Amino acid sequence: MAKFEECLQRLEKIVQELEKGDVPLEKSLTLFEEGMNLSSTCRKELEQAEGKVEILLKKNGKLQAEPFEPLTEKTPARG
């Protein structure tokens, strides 16, 4: 999980730097591209962890595996 946490920390630093607004355009684009790559890496790490959690839940007969649904305001709940 260290890789996920490292990616997330770097992503937070990039966001903070871009939010300052005093970064030259070329550097902003480079930071944005790096941020998108980090975001993709974090998403893959979460999906892998989600798969492991589902497998663990399925192995335990008392619990029923449910797909992980991130709680975000932008994503409508699935019916």
C-alpha positions as a Markdown table, in Angstrom:
| # | Residue | x | y | z |
|---|---|---|---|---|
| 1 | Met | 0.0 | 0.0 | 0.0 |
| 2 | Ala | 3.0 | 2.3 | 0.3 |
| 3 | Lys | 3.0 | 2.8 | -3.5 |
| 4 | Phe | -0.6 | 4.1 | -3.3 |
| 5 | Glu | 0.2 | 6.4 | -0.4 |
| 6 | Glu | 3.3 | 7.8 | -2.1 |
| 7 | Cys | 1.4 | 8.5 | -5.3 |
| 8 | Leu | -1.4 | 10.2 | -3.4 |
| 9 | Gln | 1.1 | 12.4 | -1.5 |
| 10 | Arg | 2.8 | 13.4 | -4.7 |
| 11 | Leu | -0.6 | 14.1 | -6.3 |
| 12 | Glu | -1.6 | 16.3 | -3.4 |
| 13 | Lys | 1.7 | 18.3 | -3.8 |
| 14 | Ile | 1.0 | 18.8 | -7.5 |
| 15 | Val | -2.5 | 20.0 | -6.8 |
| 16 | Gln | -1.3 | 22.5 | -4.2 |
| 17 | Glu | 1.4 | 23.8 | -6.6 |
| 18 | Leu | -1.1 | 24.2 | -9.4 |
| 19 | Glu | -3.6 | 25.9 | -7.1 |
| 20 | Lys | -1.1 | 28.6 | -6.2 |
| 21 | Gly | -1.5 | 29.9 | -9.8 |
| 22 | Asp | 2.1 | 31.2 | -10.1 |
| 23 | Val | 3.5 | 28.2 | -12.0 |
| 24 | Pro | 4.5 | 28.9 | -15.7 |
| 25 | Leu | 2.2 | 27.4 | -18.3 |
| 26 | Glu | 4.8 | 24.8 | -19.5 |
| 27 | Lys | 5.5 | 23.6 | -16.0 |
| 28 | Ser | 1.7 | 23.5 | -15.3 |
| 29 | Leu | 1.2 | 21.2 | -18.3 |
| 30 | Thr | 4.0 | 19.0 | -17.1 |
| 31 | Leu | 2.6 | 18.8 | -13.6 |
| 32 | Phe | -0.9 | 18.2 | -14.9 |
| 33 | Glu | 0.3 | 15.3 | -17.0 |
| 34 | Glu | 2.2 | 13.8 | -14.1 |
| 35 | Gly | -0.9 | 14.3 | -11.9 |
| 36 | Met | -3.1 | 12.4 | -14.4 |
| 37 | Asn | -0.6 | 9.5 | -14.5 |
| 38 | Leu | -0.5 | 9.4 | -10.7 |
| 39 | Ser | -4.3 | 9.5 | -10.6 |
| 40 | Ser | -4.4 | 6.5 | -13.0 |
| 41 | Thr | -1.9 | 4.6 | -10.9 |
| 42 | Cys | -3.8 | 5.3 | -7.7 |
| 43 | Arg | -7.1 | 4.1 | -9.3 |
| 44 | Lys | -5.4 | 0.8 | -10.4 |
| 45 | Glu | -4.1 | 0.3 | -6.9 |
| 46 | Leu | -7.5 | 0.8 | -5.4 |
| 47 | Glu | -9.1 | -1.5 | -8.0 |
| 48 | Gln | -6.6 | -4.2 | -7.0 |
| 49 | Ala | -7.3 | -3.7 | -3.3 |
| 50 | Glu | -11.0 | -3.8 | -4.0 |
| 51 | Gly | -10.6 | -7.2 | -5.8 |
| 52 | Lys | -8.7 | -8.6 | -2.8 |
| 53 | Val | -11.4 | -7.4 | -0.4 |
| 54 | Glu | -14.1 | -9.0 | -2.4 |
| 55 | Ile | -12.1 | -12.3 | -2.5 |
| 56 | Leu | -11.7 | -12.2 | 1.3 |
| 57 | Leu | -15.4 | -11.5 | 1.8 |
| 58 | Lys | -16.4 | -14.4 | -0.5 |
| 59 | Lys | -14.1 | -16.8 | 1.4 |
| 60 | Asn | -15.9 | -15.9 | 4.7 |
| 61 | Gly | -19.3 | -17.6 | 4.5 |
| 62 | Lys | -20.9 | -15.1 | 6.9 |
| 63 | Leu | -20.2 | -12.1 | 4.8 |
| 64 | Gln | -21.5 | -11.3 | 1.4 |
| 65 | Ala | -19.2 | -9.6 | -1.1 |
| 66 | Glu | -20.5 | -6.3 | -2.5 |
| 67 | Pro | -18.7 | -4.3 | -5.2 |
| 68 | Phe | -16.9 | -1.3 | -3.9 |
| 69 | Glu | -18.7 | 1.9 | -4.7 |
| 70 | Pro | -16.8 | 5.1 | -3.8 |
| 71 | Leu | -18.9 | 7.6 | -2.0 |
| 72 | Thr | -18.7 | 10.7 | -4.1 |
| 73 | Glu | -21.3 | 13.4 | -4.7 |
| 74 | Lys | -20.7 | 13.3 | -8.4 |
| 75 | Thr | -21.4 | 9.6 | -8.8 |
| 76 | Pro | -25.2 | 8.8 | -8.6 |
| 77 | Ala | -26.0 | 5.7 | -6.6 |
| 78 | Arg | -26.7 | 2.6 | -8.7 |
| 79 | Gly | -30.2 | 1.2 | -8.4 |
